[in-house]
Amino acid sequence: MPEQATFVTLDNLVNGWRQRFLFYIDTSIWGRIWDVADFAINISICIVYIINTTYVDSNKGPAKIPDTNRNIEFMLALVFLVQYFVRFVIINTNHRTMEHIVVFFAFVSQ
């Protein structure tokens, strides 16, 4: 079909690799896997946060959080940040620089 070949050629010219990749991710099983991984990371961060809030000292004040928990929380936050940058900074065609700066500072402030 010559019309289809022309459409594919025009699609490659009009849409860049980012748009084609985003469309593929959004319409394939890999997009669902990406969403499930995002969900798992968010739930993991919530669970670690809940566990960290259970540490109290004898004066009923906040106690020092164990280094293991802090390292796990840091690694999860780092994975979450990498996932965010891949999805919304590197691949996304609509760049919102202020939003990325806010996310960066929110990550650094933790």
C-alpha positions in Angstrom: 0.0 0.0 0.0 1.7 3.2 -1.1 -0.5 5.3 1.1 0.7 3.5 4.2 4.4 3.9 3.2 3.8 7.6 2.7 2.1 7.9 6.1 5.0 6.1 7.8 7.5 8.3 6.1 5.6 11.5 7.1 5.1 10.1 10.6 8.9 9.7 11.0 9.4 13.3 9.7 6.7 15.0 11.8 7.0 13.0 15.0 10.4 12.7 16.6 11.7 9.6 18.3 10.4 10.9 21.6 6.8 11.0 20.5 7.0 7.7 18.8 8.6 6.1 21.9 6.0 7.7 24.2 3.2 6.4 22.0 4.8 2.9 22.1 5.2 3.0 25.9 1.6 4.3 26.4 0.1 1.7 24.2 2.1 -1.4 24.9 2.6 -3.8 27.8 5.8 -2.0 28.7 3.7 1.0 29.6 1.7 -1.0 32.0 4.8 -2.5 33.5 6.2 1.0 33.9 3.0 2.0 35.8 3.2 -1.0 38.0 6.9 -0.3 38.8 5.9 3.3 39.6 3.1 2.0 41.9 5.5 -0.4 43.6 8.1 2.4 44.2 5.4 4.7 45.7 4.0 2.0 48.0 7.6 1.1 49.1 8.3 4.7 50.0 5.0 4.9 51.9 5.8 1.7 53.8 9.3 2.9 54.7 7.9 6.2 55.9 5.3 4.5 58.1 8.0 2.2 59.6 10.3 5.2 60.2 7.5 7.0 62.1 7.3 4.2 64.7 10.7 4.9 66.2 10.4 6.9 69.4 12.7 7.2 72.4 11.9 6.8 76.1 10.8 10.5 76.3 8.1 9.9 73.7 10.0 12.1 71.3 11.4 11.1 67.8 14.3 8.8 68.0 17.2 8.5 65.5 16.1 6.5 62.5 18.4 3.5 61.8 20.9 4.0 59.0 19.5 0.9 57.2 16.1 2.5 56.9 17.6 5.9 55.9 19.6 4.1 53.2 16.6 2.2 51.9 14.6 5.4 51.8 17.4 7.2 50.0 17.7 4.4 47.4 14.0 4.3 46.8 13.9 8.1 46.4 16.8 7.9 44.0 15.1 5.2 41.9 11.9 7.3 41.9 13.9 10.4 40.7 15.6 8.5 37.9 12.3 7.1 36.8 10.8 10.6 36.8 13.7 12.1 34.8 13.6 9.3 32.2 9.8 9.6 31.8 9.3 13.4 32.0 12.6 15.1 31.3 14.4 12.9 28.7 11.5 11.4 26.8 8.8 14.0 27.2 8.6 16.6 24.4 6.8 19.2 26.6 9.5 20.6 28.7 8.4 22.4 31.8 11.7 23.6 33.4 10.2 25.1 36.5 8.5 21.9 37.4 11.7 19.9 37.1 13.5 22.4 39.2 10.9 22.1 41.9 11.1 18.3 41.9 14.9 18.5 42.0 14.9 20.8 45.1 12.2 18.7 46.7 14.5 15.6 46.3 17.6 17.4 47.5 15.8 18.8 50.6 14.9 15.3 51.9 
